[in-house]
Amino acid sequence: MMKRFFFLLFATVSFGLFHSCRQDEHYFYLEGDIKGLDDSIVSLYGIFNDPDSIVELPVKQGKFSCSLPLDTITPLFLLLNDEKREYPIFADKGLHIQIKGDAANLDSVSIIGGVAQDEFTAFTRSINPLKSHFEVQQMADSFIVAHPHSIVSVYLIYRYFVNSSSPDRTQVESICKQLSGNMQDNPYISRLLSGMDTPGKRVGIQHLNIANLADTTGVIVKANSYKENIVVLSLWASWHPGSRIMQDSLQAQIKHFAKRPVKFINVSLDSDRNQWMDAIREDKLGGIHLCDFKGWNGAFVQTTGAVDLPKNFVLNQSGRILISDVWGKRLENFVDKQLTQLEEQQAKLKKRKKLS
């Protein structure tokens, strides 16, 4: 059903119907108006769907919109690409959702429309004063108990328990049992649980932002520095032999993609600058090397959820994690596929611009 859903959504956007859609009880309608948002694109995709199922919506003077046929409530992410900001949207047939805000203050963006959206907005406000992840988990658990029939409860399980730094399957299964029978049978629940059992695959969509890490010359990386590229992001350390071996194995891929929009970024967990630099020189490592010299305590490393080395992620141009822990020929084939899809998307965008 989801593949059919995204094909139909793409068709709706492709033919330019998103500005003047007929009102139909079987369609979901979305309208956005974010002041100051540059003419570019925003992305829409299913939270629990495959990473390839993504549709780009053009933005004109801060406005964007679309309509899509639905037969059941569907959790979506709206991504403001340049800002790497995700907004959960609970779409349903016959529902009209409005998004309003200002690009200068994206925390104030409001999403209005539907019971589920109102429930999520109320929950988000309730956790704003909380400081610890444990407190937020407790609040999410309380919401799930009070709303066993809500699709928002399924999203909170995904957001705060499955995608935590150390997900506990037993805990997740226990929380799922608090849902109503219909919600426990929801296919999204089985996807969450099966995703926890699949090595190298992230459940849902997550992002990593490498901003504020320093390179070998001491220059701090700025946000969106590599937004036009597929990024292969690897964690390693000079003191970890296994990760140095994997760094060496990446050199073949670095040469293979040398003339294509792919960046190999290597974040070290070293705490000693000289040891880090010596290892890069001794092993003749290519790619871009970054480090904050805080080891496992570094803010960026902690956001990755990594608990061991070596570790890697493949990110798209928006910093979205496509897959993790792939190496060698499997990595090369995966990145080749992403580049082919990117080239096809760019060709379609150019064609639409010529026709408009």
LOVEXLUM-848101 format. One record per atom (N, C-alpha, C): z, x, y. Coordinates in steps of 0.02 Angstrom, whole numbers, padded with zeros to 5 digits, always signed. Layout:
ZXY/...
# end
This chain:
+00000+00041-00060/+00000+00000+00000/+00000+00043+00063/+00038+00099+00062/+00044+00140+00122/-00021+00174+00140/-00059+00198+00090/-00123+00230+00106/-00170+00179+00138/-00171+00117+00111/-00212+00065+00140/-00189+00051+00212/-00124+00049+00221/-00096+00036+00288/-00120+00086+00339/-00118+00151+00322/-00138+00201+00372/-00214+00203+00381/-00252+00186+00330/-00324+00181+00340/-00340+00126+00390/-00307+00069+00383/-00320+00014+00429/-00297+00030+00499/-00240+00065+00504/-00216+00084+00570/-00266+00130+00603/-00291+00179+00566/-00340+00225+00595/-00402+00188+00618/-00424+00140+00577/-00484+00103+00595/-00473+00064+00659/-00414+00035+00667/-00398-00003+00728/-00401+00041+00789/-00371+00100+00785/-00371+00145+00842/-00441+00173+00854/-00477+00190+00801/-00542+00221+00808/-00591+00178+00847/-00588+00113+00836/-00636+00069+00869/-00612+00044+00937/-00556+00074+00961/-00535+00061+01029/-00507-00008+01040/-00478-00039+00989/-00452-00107+00997/-00380-00109+01022/-00350-00050+01032/-00279-00049+01048/-00263-00073+01118/-00312-00081+01161/-00298-00105+01229/-00304-00181+01235/-00342-00212+01190/-00351-00284+01195/-00350-00316+01126/-00289-00321+01098/-00282-00345+01030/-00268-00420+01030/-00299-00455+00984/-00283-00525+00978/-00212-00532+00949/-00177-00583+00970/-00110-00594+00943/-00116-00628+00875/-00092-00597+00824/-00098-00621+00756/-00031-00610+00722/-00006-00660+00687/+00060-00656+00655/+00062-00605+00599/+00004-00582+00577/+00002-00532+00523/-00004-00461+00551/-00005-00454+00616/-00012-00388+00647/+00053-00367+00682/+00064-00303+00682/+00118-00273+00722/+00086-00243+00785/+00119-00253+00843/+00092-00229+00907/+00141-00180+00939/+00114-00127+00965/+00155-00077+00999/+00122-00060+01066/+00162-00060+01119/+00139-00041+01186/+00188+00010+01215/+00162+00065+01240/+00203+00116+01270/+00184+00131+01341/+00234+00142+01383/+00222+00160+01453/+00277+00209+01473/+00260+00273+01469/+00308+00326+01486/+00283+00362+01548/+00316+00350+01602/+00297+00379+01667/+00296+00455+01664/+00242+00485+01688/+00237+00558+01691/+00213+00590+01627/+00200+00550+01575/+00175+00579+01512/+00101+00596+01522/+00085+00659+01514/+00017+00683+01527/-00033+00648+01481/-00095+00645+01503/-00149+00618+01461/-00158+00664+01402/-00138+00641+01343/-00143+00683+01283/-00144+00635+01224/-00101+00647+01175/-00095+00603+01118/-00022+00596+01098/-00006+00540+01065/+00057+00533+01030/+00039+00518+00958/+00085+00530+00913/+00071+00521+00841/+00115+00467+00812/+00089+00432+00763/+00125+00379+00729/+00117+00389+00654/+00173+00388+00617/+00168+00397+00545/+00228+00366+00511/+00219+00350+00447/+00273+00321+00408/+00328+00371+00393/+00390+00352+00404/+00446+00397+00395/+00451+00421+00322/+00438+00376+00275/+00446+00394+00205/+00379+00406+00170/+00326+00415+00209/+00260+00423+00180/+00242+00497+00176/+00184+00511+00145/+00160+00580+00139/+00146+00609+00208/+00156+00676+00217/+00144+00707+00282/+00073+00699+00308/+00024+00690+00263/-00046+00684+00286/-00060+00618+00321/-00017+00569+00311/-00029+00502+00339/-00005+00499+00411/-00046+00523+00455/-00027+00527+00525/-00087+00505+00567/-00074+00466+00619/-00126+00441+00662/-00110+00460+00734/-00160+00482+00770/-00151+00503+00839/-00175+00449+00887/-00132+00431+00935/-00149+00379+00985/-00160+00413+01052/-00217+00400+01084/-00229+00430+01150/-00184+00401+01204/-00164+00443+01251/-00122+00423+01307/-00163+00428+01371/-00163+00375+01410/-00198+00374+01474/-00149+00351+01528/-00134+00397+01575/-00087+00383+01629/-00021+00357+01603/+00003+00389+01550/+00068+00372+01521/+00068+00311+01476/+00011+00279+01467/+00008+00217+01427/-00028+00230+01360/-00003+00198+01308/-00035+00200+01242/-00016+00136+01205/-00058+00116+01157/-00044+00056+01119/-00086+00053+01056/-00066+00008+01011/-00104-00002+00950/-00083-00067+00917/-00123-00090+00870/-00104-00147+00828/-00120-00128+00756/-00081-00152+00709/-00094-00136+00639/-00071-00193+00594/-00108-00205+00540/-00089-00258+00494/-00031-00236+00449/+00018-00279+00441/+00075-00264+00398/+00092-00325+00356/+00120-00312+00297/+00145-00368+00256/+00220-00363+00244/+00251-00309+00268/+00323-00301+00261/+00349-00254+00315/+00414-00254+00327/+00443-00209+00377/+00433-00137+00356/+00411-00096+00404/+00391-00027+00389/+00421+00021+00440/+00465+00067+00419/+00493+00116+00466/+00441+00168+00484/+00432+00179+00550/+00383+00227+00575/+00418+00277+00620/+00387+00335+00629/+00407+00382+00681/+00352+00383+00734/+00372+00378+00796/+00327+00393+00852/+00346+00462+00877/+00297+00506+00879/+00309+00575+00899/+00273+00590+00964/+00311+00611+01015/+00280+00636+01076/+00266+00710+01063/+00204+00726+01049/+00185+00791+01022/+00210+00850+01063/+00198+00848+01129/+00215+00906+01170/+00289+00918+01174/+00329+00865+01164/+00401+00871+01171/+00437+00877+01104/+00398+00868+01048/+00429+00869+00982/+00486+00819+00976/+00477+00761+01006/+00528+00709+01004/+00505+00652+00959/+00548+00634+00911/+00534+00580+00865/+00575+00519+00883/+00543+00461+00881/+00578+00398+00894/+00567+00350+00836/+00620+00331+00800/+00611+00284+00745/+00592+00215+00771/+00543+00185+00738/+00520+00118+00756/+00517+00076+00692/+00546+00016+00695/+00549-00027+00636/+00497-00082+00646/+00437-00069+00620/+00380-00114+00630/+00380-00170+00580/+00356-00228+00601/+00350-00285+00556/+00294-00331+00580/+00267-00370+00536/+00213-00416+00554/+00238-00467+00605/+00195-00482+00654/+00212-00529+00706/+00258-00502+00759/+00277-00438+00754/+00324-00408+00801/+00288-00369+00856/+00314-00373+00916/+00285-00338+00973/+00340-00293+01002/+00329-00227+00997/+00379-00179+01022/+00352-00145+01084/+00396-00138+01133/+00379-00105+01196/+00421-00041+01203/+00388+00012+01226/+00421+00076+01236/+00413+00095+01310/+00470+00105+01342/+00468+00122+01413/+00514+00181+01427/+00496+00220+01478/+00538+00277+01496/+00503+00324+01544/+00533+00382+01552/+00509+00432+01599/+00506+00499+01563/+00450+00534+01566/+00442+00598+01532/+00492+00650+01557/+00518+00640+01618/+00567+00687+01645/+00635+00678+01613/+00647+00622+01580/+00712+00610+01547/+00700+00571+01484/+00678+00606+01431/+00659+00572+01370/+00718+00542+01332/+00779+00563+01350/+00837+00532+01318/+00846+00459+01340/+00814+00441+01396/+00822+00373+01422/+00767+00326+01397/+00722+00350+01354/+00668+00308+01329/+00698+00249+01291/+00675+00188+01307/+00700+00128+01274/+00646+00098+01231/+00666+00072+01173/+00620+00040+01126/+00647-00030+01114/+00609-00080+01132/+00634-00149+01132/+00589-00192+01088/+00621-00232+01044/+00583-00279+01004/+00606-00282+00932/+00633-00340+00912/+00652-00349+00842/+00725-00336+00829/+00752-00371+00778/+00823-00365+00760/+00840-00294+00737/+00798-00266+00693/+00812-00199+00667/+00813-00147+00722/+00766-00153+00770/+00765-00105+00825/+00829-00111+00867/+00852-00173+00878/+00913-00184+00916/+00974-00155+00879/+00975-00163+00813/+01029-00135+00773/+01031-00059+00779/+00972-00028+00775/+00970+00045+00779/+00990+00070+00848/+00968+00035+00900/+00986+00054+00969/+01062+00051+00978/+01093-00002+00952/+01166-00010+00957/+01201+00047+00919/+01176+00064+00860/+01206+00119+00821/+01200+00184+00859/+01142+00198+00887/+01131+00261+00923/+01180+00267+00981/+01191+00213+01017/+01239+00215+01072/+01310+00227+01047/+01326+00200+00989/+01394+00208+00963/+01410+00279+00942/+01359+00319+00924/+01373+00388+00902/+01366+00439+00959/+01343+00417+01017/+01334+00465+01073/+01397+00504+01089/+01457+00473+01089/+01517+00512+01107/+01541+00559+01051/+01515+00551+00991/+01540+00590+00934/+01515+00662+00936/+01557+00708+00914/+01541+00779+00919/+01524+00812+00853/+01550+00786+00797/+01539+00819+00733/+01492+00778+00688/+01457+00814+00645/+01412+00781+00598/+01451+00736+00550/+01512+00757+00532/+01553+00717+00487/+01570+00650+00518/+01587+00650+00583/+01602+00587+00617/+01541+00541+00618/+01483+00570+00630/+01422+00530+00631/+01408+00500+00562/+01419+00540+00508/+01410+00515+00441/+01457+00456+00427/+01519+00462+00450/+01567+00407+00440/+01544+00344+00475/+01518+00352+00536/+01493+00294+00574/+01432+00264+00539/+01388+00307+00512/+01330+00283+00477/+01350+00245+00414/+01399+00271+00378/+01424+00238+00318/+01453+00169+00335/+01490+00165+00390/+01518+00100+00411/+01463+00051+00428/+01410+00075+00461/+01354+00031+00477/+01321+00004+00413/+01312+00048+00364/+01279+00028+00302/+01319-00026+00266/+01385-00017+00265/+01429-00068+00233/+01423-00135+00269/+01419-00133+00335/+01415-00194+00375/+01345-00225+00376/+01294-00185+00359/+01225-00209+00361/+01188-00192+00296/+01210-00220+00240/+01180-00202+00175/+01108-00226+00166/+01086-00274+00209/+01018-00301+00203/+00969-00269+00252/+00992-00222+00292/+00951-00196+00347/+00911-00135+00327/+00848-00133+00349/+00806-00074+00338/+00834-00014+00378/+00871-00028+00431/+00903+00025+00469/+00952+00065+00426/+00986+00030+00381/+01033+00064+00335/+00997+00114+00291/+00936+00096+00269/+00896+00142+00228/+00879+00204+00269/+00859+00194+00332/+00843+00250+00375/+00904+00295+00386/+00963+00266+00396/+01023+00306+00408/+01041+00348+00347/+01028+00321+00287/+01040+00361+00227/+00994+00422+00228/+00931+00410+00244/+00883+00466+00249/+00903+00516+00302/+00921+00491+00361/+00932+00535+00419/+00997+00575+00413/+01051+00544+00391/+01116+00578+00396/+01145+00601+00329/+01114+00581+00273/+01141+00602+00209/+01090+00641+00167/+01029+00616+00162/+00978+00651+00123/+00955+00714+00160/+00944+00709+00226/+00919+00766+00264/+00974+00805+00300/+01034+00804+00272/+01087+00847+00298/+01074+00918+00271/+01111+00967+00297/+01100+01036+00275/+01115+01047+00201/+01163+01008+00174/+01181+01014+00103/+01186+00944+00072/+01129+00913+00058/+01131+00845+00032/+01164+00841-00036/+01204+00788-00046/+01241+00777-00108/+01212+00715-00142/+01176+00725-00197/+01143+00668-00229/+01193+00615-00252/+01250+00637-00279/+01301+00589-00301/+01325+00546-00243/+01335+00577-00185/+01356+00541-00126/+01302+00492-00104/+01239+00515-00104/+01184+00472-00083/+01178+00411-00129/+01183+00423-00195/+01178+00367-00242/+01234+00317-00232/+01294+00342-00217/+01352+00299-00205/+01341+00256-00143/+01313+00286-00090/+01300+00249-00028/+01246+00197-00040/+01195+00215-00079/+01141+00167-00093/+01167+00105-00129/+01219+00113-00169/+01247+00056-00205/+01281+00006-00159/+01294+00027-00096/+01323-00019-00048/+01271-00067-00018/+01207-00053-00031/+01154-00095-00006/+01148-00159-00048/+01116-00209-00021/+01103-00270-00059/+01055-00255-00116/+01051-00300-00164/+01008-00290-00221/+00936-00279-00202/+00912-00319-00154/+00842-00313-00132/+00829-00244-00101/+00877-00221-00060/+00868-00156-00028/+00872-00099-00079/+00915-00106-00130/+00919-00054-00181/+00853-00048-00219/+00817-00104-00224/+00752-00104-00259/+00695-00084-00213/+00710-00073-00149/+00658-00054-00101/+00626+00012-00122/+00559+00016-00121/+00526+00079-00142/+00546+00139-00100/+00569+00129-00038/+00590+00185+00003/+00650+00221-00027/+00695+00182-00060/+00754+00213-00091/+00733+00259-00148/+00687+00236-00189/+00664+00279-00245/+00630+00342-00219/+00594+00336-00162/+00561+00394-00133/+00613+00445-00107/+00666+00420-00077/+00719+00464-00053/+00750+00502-00111/+00767+00467-00164/+00801+00499-00221/+00754+00546-00258/+00691+00526-00267/+00644+00571-00301/+00630+00633-00259/+00629+00625-00193/+00618+00682-00149/+00673+00733-00154/+00734+00711-00168/+00790+00758-00176/+00783+00800-00239/+00743+00775-00287/+00734+00811-00350/+00672+00854-00351/+00633+00855-00296/+00570+00891-00295/+00576+00957-00258/+00578+01014-00292/+00584+01078-00258/+00525+01090-00211/+00538+01119-00153/+00486+01137-00107/+00460+01080-00065/+00489+01020-00073/+00465+00963-00033/+00521+00935+00009/+00509+00924+00072/+00558+00893+00116/+00550+00818+00113/+00606+00782+00117/+00604+00710+00118/+00592+00687+00189/+00540+00646+00199/+00526+00623+00266/+00497+00678+00309/+00507+00671+00374/+00478+00717+00422/+00533+00751+00461/+00528+00818+00467/+00575+00856+00508/+00536+00907+00549/+00569+00933+00599/+00537+00982+00643/+00581+01043+00651/+00549+01099+00666/+00584+01161+00682/+00555+01188+00746/+00599+01209+00791/+00578+01236+00856/+00604+01307+00862/+00558+01355+00864/+00577+01426+00865/+00593+01452+00934/+00595+01409+00985/+00608+01431+01053/+00676+01466+01057/+00680+01515+01104/+00742+01551+01121/+00759+01608+01073/+00715+01623+01025/+00723+01683+00984/+00684+01740+01016/+00709+01801+01009/+00676+01859+01040/+00632+01896+00991/+00575+01922+01016/+00531+01961+00973/+00552+02035+00974/+00511+02078+00944/+00531+02149+00938/+00534+02185+01004/+00503+02158+01056/+00506+02189+01123/+00561+02159+01166/+00597+02110+01138/+00651+02078+01176/+00630+02017+01215/+00566+01998+01212/+00541+01940+01248/+00562+01876+01211/+00589+01828+01250/+00611+01765+01221/+00552+01719+01211/+00547+01689+01152/+00492+01643+01137/+00504+01577+01173/+00453+01551+01205/+00458+01488+01241/+00437+01430+01197/+00462+01370+01214/+00443+01310+01177/+00367+01301+01180/+00339+01278+01125/+00267+01263+01120/+00222+01325+01124/+00251+01385+01113/+00211+01446+01117/+00154+01447+01066/+00165+01413+01009/+00115+01415+00956/+00092+01345+00937/+00091+01299+00985/+00078+01229+00969/+00006+01217+00948/-00040+01263+00960/-00109+01253+00939/-00122+01280+00869/-00070+01303+00835/-00078+01337+00771/-00038+01305+00715/-00064+01312+00654/-00022+01303+00595/+00025+01363+00592/+00088+01352+00577/+00136+01407+00576/+00166+01415+00506/+00163+01476+00480/+00199+01493+00419/+00262+01530+00440/+00318+01496+00433/+00382+01522+00458/+00425+01546+00399/+00444+01610+00399/+00481+01638+00343/+00548+01666+00367/+00599+01657+00326/+00665+01687+00338/+00673+01746+00290/+00700+01802+00317/+00709+01861+00277/+00763+01905+00309/+00778+01962+00279/+00825+02010+00308/+00813+02078+00278/+00823+02130+00317/+00812+02198+00293/+00858+02216+00234/+00917+02184+00233/+00966+02199+00181/+00956+02157+00118/+00905+02116+00116/+00893+02072+00058/+00828+02093+00024/+00833+02131-00032/+00773+02158-00066/+00722+02104-00084/+00745+02048-00110/+00699+01996-00132/+00657+01968-00075/+00689+01960-00016/+00652+01933+00041/+00603+01985+00069/+00619+02050+00061/+00572+02101+00084/+00510+02103+00039/+00520+02090-00026/+00463+02086-00072/+00418+02028-00053/+00448+01970-00036/+00408+01912-00017/+00373+01923+00050/+00405+01960+00095/+00372+01977+00158/+00310+02019+00144/+00316+02065+00097/+00259+02107+00079/+00202+02064+00050/+00221+02012+00011/+00170+01970-00020/+00132+01929+00032/+00161+01918+00090/+00128+01879+00143/+00071+01916+00177/+00069+01982+00169/+00019+02021+00205/-00052+02002+00186/-00063+01982+00123/-00130+01961+00101/-00150+01897+00138/-00102+01850+00147/-00118+01788+00183/-00129+01801+00257/-00092+01848+00285/-00101+01865+00356/-00172+01890+00368/-00198+01931+00323/-00267+01956+00329/-00317+01899+00318/-00303+01856+00269/-00349+01801+00253/-00359+01754+00312/-00306+01741+00350/-00309+01692+00405/-00313+01726+00474/-00331+01790+00475/-00329+01829+00537/-00370+01798+00593/-00426+01766+00577/-00471+01740+00629/-00467+01664+00635/-00415+01634+00607/-00407+01561+00609/-00341+01543+00644/-00332+01481+00667/-00273+01462+00706/-00210+01455+00662/-00188+01512+00635/-00128+01514+00594/-00084+01572+00618/-00020+01558+00629/+00026+01611+00649/+00079+01620+00595/+00092+01682+00578/+00145+01699+00530/+00205+01724+00569/+00258+01685+00570/+00318+01700+00609/+00375+01714+00561/+00407+01771+00569/+00459+01794+00524/+00525+01800+00561/+00573+01758+00542/+00638+01758+00574/+00688+01795+00530/+00717+01848+00558/+00763+01890+00519/+00836+01868+00528/+00875+01877+00475/+00947+01864+00477/+00986+01929+00488/+00952+01980+00512/+00986+02044+00525/+01034+02038+00583/+01085+02081+00582/+01132+02086+00638/+01126+02154+00673/+01089+02199+00642/+01080+02266+00670/+01006+02275+00689/+00993+02285+00753/+00924+02289+00777/+00886+02348+00747/+00919+02406+00741/+00886+02465+00714/+00864+02456+00641/+00908+02426+00600/+00891+02413+00530/+00832+02365+00525/+00832+02314+00568/+00777+02265+00570/+00711+02299+00587/+00711+02339+00641/+00650+02372+00663/+00626+02423+00611/+00673+02460+00581/+00655+02509+00530/+00620+02476+00471/+00646+02419+00449/+00616+02384+00392/+00545+02360+00407/+00535+02336+00468/+00468+02313+00488/+00419+02372+00486/+00441+02430+00512/+00397+02489+00513/+00386+02517+00443/+00440+02523+00404/+00435+02551+00337/+00390+02510+00291/+00396+02444+00296/+00357+02399+00252/+00289+02380+00282/+00277+02404+00344/+00213+02390+00379/+00199+02315+00380/+00248+02277+00404/+00244+02205+00404/+00205+02178+00464/+00155+02136+00450/+00118+02104+00504/+00152+02039+00524/+00118+02003+00567/+00145+01940+00591/+00190+01949+00651/+00221+01895+00672/+00267+01895+00730/+00338+01896+00704/+00379+01942+00730/+00447+01951+00706/+00497+01932+00760/+00546+01889+00740/+00596+01864+00787/+00666+01872+00757/+00716+01879+00800/+00784+01886+00776/+00833+01873+00833/+00891+01841+00817/+00944+01833+00867/+01006+01875+00849/+01002+01912+00793/+01054+01958+00771/+01121+01924+00758/+01118+01861+00736/+01179+01823+00720/+01184+01805+00646/+01136+01831+00607/+01138+01819+00535/+01136+01745+00518/+01178+01725+00469/+01181+01655+00448/+01211+01610+00502/+01244+01640+00552/+01275+01600+00605/+01227+01583+00662/+01166+01608+00659/+01118+01594+00712/+01102+01520+00715/+01096+01494+00775/+01084+01422+00785/+01020+01400+00750/+00967+01440+00757/+00903+01420+00726/+00908+01419+00650/+00937+01471+00621/+00942+01475+00548/+00981+01415+00522/+01033+01396+00557/+01073+01339+00534/+01033+01274+00537/+00988+01267+00585/+00948+01205+00589/+00899+01200+00530/+00882+01256+00499/+00835+01253+00443/+00867+01226+00379/+00934+01228+00376/+00968+01206+00315/+00965+01256+00259/+00939+01317+00272/+00931+01368+00220/+01000+01392+00196/+01006+01403+00131/+01069+01429+00102/+01057+01493+00063/+00994+01515+00058/+00979+01576+00021/+00913+01604+00046/+00900+01667+00030/+00837+01701+00046/+00801+01719-00018/+00734+01724-00015/+00691+01709+00042/+00679+01635+00050/+00655+01614+00109/+00642+01544+00124/+00582+01540+00170/+00537+01492+00159/+00484+01484+00208/+00466+01411+00218/+00432+01397+00273/+00410+01330+00291/+00339+01335+00318/+00299+01284+00306/+00235+01278+00340/+00241+01221+00390/+00225+01235+00453/+00232+01187+00507/+00163+01170+00536/+00155+01107+00557/+00093+01091+00592/+00099+01108+00666/+00050+01089+00707/+00050+01109+00778/+00107+01078+00817/+00139+01026+00790/+00195+00994+00824/+00262+01019+00799/+00260+01069+00755/+00322+01096+00727/+00349+01055+00670/+00309+01007+00645/+00331+00964+00590/+00326+01002+00524/+00379+00999+00483/+00378+01033+00418/+00333+00995+00370/+00283+01030+00345/+00237+01001+00296/+00260+01015+00225/+00286+01075+00213/+00308+01094+00147/+00351+01157+00154/+00391+01171+00105/+00432+01232+00107/+00430+01267+00039/+00447+01332+00041/+00453+01373-00020/+00387+01376-00060/+00332+01390-00025/+00269+01402-00059/+00247+01473-00041/+00223+01510-00090/+00205+01580-00080/+00139+01595-00116/+00111+01653-00101/+00052+01676-00136/-00008+01631-00129/-00045+01622-00184/-00107+01584-00183/-00094+01511-00167/-00037+01484-00188/-00021+01414-00174/-00014+01404-00098/+00017+01452-00065/+00024+01449+00008/-00045+01452+00040/-00086+01498+00018/-00153+01506+00046/-00194+01442+00039/-00192+01411-00019/-00230+01350-00031/-00204+01292+00012/-00138+01288+00020/-00109+01234+00059/-00129+01239+00132/-00125+01300+00160/-00143+01310+00230/-00218+01298+00241/-00258+01320+00193/-00330+01307+00198/-00344+01232+00203/-00309+01193+00163/-00318+01120+00163/-00297+01091+00231/-00241+01115+00259/-00218+01089+00324/-00269+01105+00379/-00297+01165+00377/-00347+01184+00427/-00409+01141+00422/-00430+01126+00362/-00489+01083+00352/-00476+01014+00382/-00417+00986+00370/-00399+00920+00397/-00395+00923+00473/-00368+00977+00499/-00363+00985+00572/-00433+00987+00603/-00478+01024+00573/-00546+01028+00600/-00581+00960+00598/-00568+00922+00545/-00598+00855+00540/-00570+00809+00594/-00504+00812+00606/-00473+00771+00658/-00501+00788+00727/-00508+00853+00740/-00534+00875+00805/-00606+00851+00815/-00646+00853+00761/-00715+00830+00765/-00718+00756+00781/-00673+00716+00751/-00670+00644+00764/-00649+00630+00836/-00600+00669+00861/-00578+00659+00930/-00635+00674+00980/-00672+00728+00967/-00729+00745+01011/-00782+00690+01010/-00793+00662+00950/-00842+00608+00944/-00820+00547+00983/-00755+00529+00978/-00729+00471+01014/-00734+00481+01089/-00720+00542+01113/-00724+00556+01184/-00796+00548+01210/-00845+00569+01170/-00915+00564+01191/-00936+00490+01195/-00907+00449+01149/-00925+00378+01148/-00890+00338+01202/-00832+00363+01226/-00794+00325+01277/-00822+00336+01347/
# end
